[in-house]
Amino acid sequence: MKEETIAGWVAISPWLIGFVIFTAGPFLASLYFSFTKYDVLNPPEWVGLDNYQRLLTRDRLFPLALRNTFIFAIMYVPLHIITALGVAMLLDKARHLKGVFRTAFYLPAITPAVATAYLWVWILNPNDGVVNQFLRALHLPAPGWTVDPFWTKPTIVISSIWTMGAAMIMFLAALQGVPKDLYEAATLDGANSWQRFRGITLPLISGVTFFVATISIISSLNVFTQGYVMFDKDGGPEGSALFVVMYLFKRAFGSGYFQMGYASAIAWMLFLIILVVTFIQFKFSSRWVYYEHDTR
């Protein structure tokens, strides 16, 4: 038994070493640095809760970044779930070339995020972008996608929803796991398509929906690449695309900043917000999430 235990520890030692060096170590270090004034070049100076107090009371950009992040999450998460579920339902009904369509819809999810962002900058260019050329051809208003503060967050939402391949695959797997005889029985009882969807499909895929919603909320609160590439680290027009992680990056690595202690405080504040939001999700999940063998 002892030899088996030693062999087990040896087997997982690469993961343990990587976890300590690249995850646990930086995690604890950032917690310490959040209570210090640290610029990398000089030793950290302990300042206690000053970084957090400044963040919550004296920083004018953090509330803006937090508001932008929440607005983006509110716009993105429902659309992401609805789009992924809608595409999955279409693929579930497809009779021909299902594998081809599945691959086509999944490809954006594995395309590098920077390349995707640049692609959408070109597509949504206010002057000669494909979308605005099409709208002008129809004599419709052409929004200033990347220059109008009103349209910056919808622009990022559109570019983010395009990469819904992973969620689509999960929904497709869940849909294929719903017993077909339930639909047949409901049809015999006179249920229409909407009643079958609401009474059978939604409850039986609610576990996957909950998982997708949780992951989508966490990823939306950590939005960075699209905003940084499409609107630079300053957040675009009037700071309308300045998100919390972008502001963190700006404080940590921006020209003339290198405020690692303050950036660590921003990171931990975001972590606490995500922790609270996730806790609330799990707290209320029992009211709408159904599992087949759930005895509650």
C-alpha positions in Angstrom: 0.0 0.0 0.0 2.8 2.4 0.9 4.5 1.7 -2.5 1.3 2.4 -4.3 0.9 5.7 -2.4 4.4 6.8 -3.3 3.8 5.8 -6.9 0.6 7.9 -6.9 2.4 11.0 -5.5 5.2 10.6 -8.1 2.6 10.2 -10.9 0.9 13.5 -10.0 4.0 15.4 -9.0 4.3 17.2 -12.3 0.8 18.6 -11.9 1.5 19.5 -8.2 4.7 21.3 -9.0 3.1 23.2 -11.9 0.1 24.1 -9.6 2.3 25.4 -6.8 4.6 27.4 -9.2 2.0 28.7 -11.7 -1.3 28.8 -9.7 -1.1 28.7 -5.9 2.1 30.7 -5.7 1.0 33.7 -7.8 -2.5 33.4 -6.2 -1.1 33.9 -2.7 1.5 36.5 -3.9 -1.2 38.6 -5.5 -3.1 38.6 -2.2 -0.1 39.9 -0.4 0.7 42.5 -3.1 -2.9 43.8 -2.9 -2.0 45.1 0.5 1.2 46.8 -0.6 2.5 49.5 -2.8 4.6 47.7 -5.4 6.1 48.7 -8.7 8.3 45.7 -9.5 11.5 47.8 -9.4 11.3 48.5 -5.6 10.5 46.2 -2.7 6.8 46.1 -1.8 5.7 48.6 0.9 2.9 47.5 3.2 -0.1 49.9 3.0 -2.8 47.8 4.5 -6.3 48.4 3.1 -5.3 51.6 1.4 -5.5 50.1 -2.1 -9.0 48.8 -1.5 -10.1 52.1 0.1 -8.8 54.1 -2.8 -10.4 51.6 -5.3 -13.9 52.0 -3.7 -13.9 55.7 -2.8 -11.3 57.7 -4.8 -10.9 55.9 -8.1 -13.2 57.4 -10.8 -12.3 54.8 -13.5 -13.0 51.6 -11.5 -16.8 52.3 -11.1 -16.9 53.1 -14.9 -15.1 49.8 -15.7 -17.3 47.9 -13.3 -20.5 49.4 -14.8 -19.3 48.6 -18.4 -18.5 45.0 -17.4 -21.9 44.4 -15.8 -23.7 46.0 -18.8 -21.7 43.8 -21.1 -22.5 40.7 -19.0 -26.2 41.5 -19.0 -26.2 41.9 -22.7 -24.0 39.0 -23.6 -25.0 36.1 -21.3 -28.7 35.8 -22.4 -27.9 36.3 -26.1 -25.1 33.7 -25.8 -27.3 31.1 -24.3 -30.3 31.7 -26.6 -28.0 31.7 -29.7 -26.1 28.6 -28.7 -29.4 26.7 -27.8 -31.1 27.9 -31.0 -28.2 26.7 -33.2 -28.1 23.4 -31.3 -31.8 22.8 -31.9 -31.4 23.4 -35.6 -28.5 21.0 -35.8 -30.4 18.4 -33.7 -33.1 18.5 -36.4 -30.7 18.5 -39.4 -30.8 15.4 -41.5 -28.0 16.0 -43.9 -24.4 17.4 -43.5 -24.9 17.6 -39.7 -21.1 17.1 -39.1 -20.2 19.8 -41.6 -22.5 22.3 -40.0 -21.4 21.3 -36.5 -17.7 21.9 -37.5 -18.6 25.2 -39.2 -20.3 26.6 -36.1 -17.6 25.3 -33.8 -14.6 26.7 -35.8 -14.9 30.3 -34.4 -14.6 28.9 -30.9 -11.1 27.6 -31.6 -10.0 30.6 -33.7 -7.5 32.8 -31.9 -9.3 35.6 -30.0 -7.1 38.3 -31.4 -7.7 37.2 -35.0 -11.4 37.1 -34.3 -11.4 40.6 -32.9 -9.5 42.0 -35.9 -11.9 40.3 -38.2 -14.9 42.0 -36.5 -13.1 45.4 -36.5 -13.0 45.0 -40.3 -16.6 43.7 -40.6 -18.0 46.4 -38.4 -15.9 49.3 -39.7 -18.2 52.4 -39.7 -16.9 53.6 -43.1 -16.3 50.6 -45.3 -17.2 47.6 -43.2 -19.3 44.8 -44.8 -22.2 45.3 -42.4 -22.5 49.1 -43.0 -22.1 48.7 -46.7 -25.0 46.3 -46.7 -27.1 48.6 -44.5 -26.4 51.6 -46.8 -27.4 49.5 -49.8 -30.8 48.9 -48.1 -31.0 52.7 -47.2 -30.9 51.9 -43.5 -28.9 53.8 -40.8 -25.3 52.6 -40.5 -24.2 52.7 -36.9 -20.8 53.9 -35.8 -20.0 50.5 -34.3 -16.5 51.3 -33.1 -16.6 55.1 -32.7 -20.0 55.7 -31.1 -20.1 55.0 -27.3 -23.6 53.7 -27.6 -22.5 50.9 -30.0 -19.2 49.8 -28.5 -20.6 47.2 -26.1 -23.0 45.8 -28.7 -20.0 45.5 -31.0 -18.1 43.4 -28.5 -21.2 41.4 -27.7 -21.7 40.5 -31.4 -18.0 39.5 -31.8 -18.2 37.4 -28.6 -21.5 35.6 -29.5 -19.9 34.4 -32.7 -17.7 32.1 -30.7 -20.5 30.2 -29.1 -19.3 26.8 -30.5 -18.5 25.2 -27.2 -21.9 26.0 -25.6 -23.6 24.9 -28.8 -21.9 21.5 -28.6 -22.9 21.0 -25.0 -26.5 22.0 -25.8 -26.5 19.6 -28.7 -25.3 16.7 -26.5 -28.0 17.6 -24.0 -30.8 17.7 -26.6 -29.7 14.3 -28.0 -30.1 12.9 -24.5 -33.7 13.9 -24.1 -35.9 10.7 -24.5 -37.8 10.9 -27.8 -40.8 9.0 -26.4 -41.6 12.0 -24.1 -42.1 14.2 -27.2 -44.2 11.5 -28.8 -46.4 11.2 -25.7 -46.7 15.0 -25.5 -47.7 15.1 -29.2 -50.3 12.5 -28.7 -51.7 14.6 -25.8 -52.0 17.6 -28.1 -49.0 19.6 -27.0 -47.7 22.0 -29.7 -44.0 22.8 -30.4 -43.7 25.6 -27.8 -45.4 23.5 -25.1 -43.1 20.5 -25.8 -40.1 22.9 -25.7 -41.2 24.5 -22.4 -42.4 21.4 -20.7 -39.9 18.8 -21.8 -36.8 20.3 -23.5 -36.1 23.1 -21.1 -36.4 21.1 -17.8 -34.4 18.2 -19.1 -31.5 20.4 -20.4 -31.6 22.8 -17.4 -28.5 21.2 -15.9 -26.5 22.1 -19.0 -28.2 25.5 -19.2 -27.1 26.2 -15.6 -23.5 25.2 -16.4 -23.4 27.3 -19.6 -24.9 30.3 -17.8 -22.4 30.0 -14.9 -19.4 29.8 -17.2 -20.7 32.5 -19.5 -21.2 34.9 -16.5 -17.6 34.2 -15.3 -16.1 34.7 -18.7 -18.1 37.9 -19.4 -16.9 39.4 -16.1 -13.4 38.7 -17.3 -13.8 40.1 -20.8 -10.5 41.5 -22.0 -9.2 40.5 -25.5 -12.0 41.9 -27.6 -12.1 45.2 -25.8 -8.3 45.6 -25.8 -7.8 44.7 -29.4 -10.9 46.5 -30.8 -10.7 49.7 -28.6 -7.2 49.6 -27.0 -6.5 49.7 -23.3 -8.1 53.1 -22.8 -11.5 51.7 -23.5 -12.5 53.4 -26.7 -14.7 56.4 -27.1 -15.5 58.0 -23.7 -14.3 54.9 -21.9 -17.4 53.0 -23.0 -15.4 49.8 -23.6 -13.2 50.0 -20.5 -13.7 46.7 -18.6 -12.4 45.7 -15.2 -9.7 43.4 -16.5 -8.6 46.0 -19.1 -8.3 48.5 -16.3 -6.3 46.0 -14.2 -4.0 45.5 -17.2 -3.7 49.3 -17.6 -2.7 49.8 -14.0 -0.2 46.9 -14.0 1.5 47.3 -17.3 0.4 50.6 -18.8 2.9 53.3 -19.5 3.9 55.2 -16.4 1.9 52.9 -14.0 3.4 49.5 -13.0 1.1 49.7 -9.9 1.2 45.9 -9.2 -0.1 46.3 -5.7 -3.1 48.3 -6.9 -3.7 46.0 -9.9 -3.7 43.0 -7.4 -6.4 44.8 -5.4 -8.5 45.2 -8.5 -8.0 41.5 -9.3 -9.1 40.4 -5.9 -12.1 42.8 -5.9 -13.2 41.2 -9.2 -12.6 37.7 -7.7 -14.9 38.5 -4.8 -17.6 39.9 -7.2 -17.4 36.7 -9.3 -17.5 34.6 -6.1 -20.7 36.4 -4.8 -22.4 36.1 -8.2 -21.6 32.4 -8.5 -22.8 31.7 -5.0 -26.1 33.4 -5.7 -26.4 31.3 -8.9 -25.9 28.1 -7.0 -28.1 29.3 -4.2 -31.1 29.7 -6.5 -30.3 26.9 -8.9 -32.5 24.4 -7.0 -35.6 26.4 -8.0 -35.2 25.7 -11.7 -32.4 23.2 -12.4 -33.7 19.6 -12.8 -31.6 16.5 -12.6 -33.1 13.1 -13.6 -32.2 11.3 -10.3 -32.8 14.4 -8.1 -34.8 13.4 -5.0 -35.2 16.9 -3.5 
